[in-house]
Amino acid sequence: MVNIQAAQLDLLFYALSDSTRRQIMALAGRKAHTITELAKPFKMSLAAVSKHIKILEDAKLLIRRREGRIHFCTLDARQLKTAEACIKFYTKFWNQRLDLLAQNLEAPHGKRK
């Protein structure tokens, strides 16, 4: 179970790591777009944009639906809650560690932990 969650988290952060994919997410967050519409703002081939879309789908950030031969993509922001929870965990962890370090640095020399 933990490996499945870790693998999904890896996919999620990998998908979020690319600026093109984040721009695609922003477009798909406004309304449903065809893949051709999503590709239009970018100076890359339709095949290259399709690869980005596939990565976003694998990370469960985009939902693709078909109407005949046309594919529409919309943002599914629910996975962003997973990323947020991960970031909050590490924020809390590092804040506690840094607070402890500050306490130790401020303590008199003989009373450090």
N, C-alpha and C positions, 0 to 999 in steps of 0.2 A: 504493500500500500504506500509506504513512504517513498519507494523508488518511483512509483507511478506519479505521485505528487511532485517529486523532485524533477522528473522528466518533463512534466507539464509546465512547471515553473521555468525550467530551462528554455522550453519552446517559447513561453510567454516573454521572457526577458530578451531572448534572441530576436523575436519579432519586433519588440519595442526599440531595439538598438539601432534600427536603420531609419534615417530621416525620410526616405521615400515611403516606407511603410507607415510611418506616423502621419505623413501627409495624406496617404490613401485612407487611413482611419478617419482623419478629419473630414474628408470629403464624404465618406460613407456614413459618417455620424450625422450629417445634415439631412440626407434623404437617400433612398435606394438609388444606386447608379449601376449602369451596365459596365462591363469590363472596359469597353471602348471608351465610355465617358470617364472612367477612372484613369485610363491611360493618357487621355488627351493632354493634360498639363505637363507631362513628362517627356523629355527628349530621349526616349528609349522605345524599343520595339514592344509590340503588344505581347509577345512571348515573354519578354523580361518583366513586364508589369504582371502578367499572369503568374510568374514564379513568386513575386512578392505577395500577390493575393493568396496563393497556395500556402505560403508561410503563415500569413495572418489567419487563414482558415485552420491550419494545424494547431495554432495557438488558441483557437476558439475565440478570436477577436472579430472575425467577420462571418456572417452567415450568407451563403449563396443560395438563391432560389431560382428555379428555371421556369420560364414561361415560353413554351415551345423551344426554339433554339436560342433564345436570349437569356443570358444569365444576369441576375441582379444581385448586387452585394450591399449589405447593410452592416453597420457596426453593431457588435454585441459587446457592450462595455462591462458585462458582468465579470469577466476575467480580470478586469482592472482592479477589482476588489481584492483578488488574490495577490496581485503585485503590491497593492497598498498594505495588506496585512503583513507581507514579508518585509517590506520597508519599515513599517512601524515596529516590528519585532527587533530588527537590527538597530533602529534608532534608539529604542528603549535600552537595549543591551549596551550600546556604546555610550549613551548618556550616563548610565550607571557606572560604567568603567571609568569614564572621564571624571565623574564626581568623586569616585573613590581615589583616583590619582590626585585630584586637587586637594582632597582632605589630607592625604599623606604628605603632600608637598607643603601644606600649610601647618601641619602638626610640628610641635617641637621635635628636635632631632631624636631624642630618646623615646618618644611615644609613637613612632611610625608603625603602621601595621605591616 
